């Protein structure tokens, strides 16, 4: 031996560390323990504290690997509102992607880019329906997306849509997208909705061609799909007119294949039949809007009210 010191093999150690991370990545996502498929055919992760902590750590490493342009919005958020980038915030994206850290990192970055694009300076403050910007109050009052109270029997938030509310209304598409984001963020405040997803209830009886704003639907779909940490479990559509069959291909193109497969149509069913079918999904008549023969009515103040009077039941009956 000549007494010369031997430099440590740093690259070997880094490679070993990367390999260990990859193994943990697989354990946290692809081989994650999941519950059996539920009524919607979805499986949900069994969240252990170790899986959550490992996934959060690995998520940070994946974020660093993202291209600078993709990470731009997230980097701004780290400067201007670091208090919003909490463990709970990141966990929403992991849950949405079933703890696949690669996909979660990409979605988180796209989310902040879109959030800043939509809300500008207000993006760095908490998003809430209670703090609507003055310029968006008109779109918010239209209530195109209406979050039903509480969750259904499966733990999911339900969002009611009636396209007829657009009748005669003037609105800005970006303002409508911002209003939708605020509603969906309110739904995401419920942990079980983060884990299991949301369910849309779309009432189409009496809907006409002028009620289908394809541009608005495209804006909404493009601002949500692959961006917001929202899992869509199903889109229940009620009393779709013949017109809808004509537009279905267009709707499918706007929503994409995955969401289109989650559409469930109820065309000629009586309300009692619909109620029976929805109860299989944990959605009970008492928490349905009055248009569907349920116990809720959307009041002028933008709140859902219990609707139990004979007059309300009469108004909700199908003609």
Secondary structure, DSSP 8 states (H G I E B T S, - for coil): ---------HHHHHHHHHHHHHHHHHHHTTT--B----TTS---B---HHHHHHHHHHHHHHHHHS-TTTTHHHHHHHHH-GGGS-HHHHHHHHHHTTT-HHHHHHHHHHHHHHHHHHHGGGGGS---GGG--GGGHHHHHH-SSEE-SS--TTS-EEEEEEGGGGTT----HHHHHHHHHHHHHHHTTSHHHHHH-EEEEEE-TT--GGG--HHHHHHHHHHHTTTSS--EEEEEEES--HHHHHHHHHHHHHH-HHHHTTEEEESS--HHHHHHHHHTTT--GGGSBGGGT-SEEE-TTS-EEE--SHHHHHHHS--
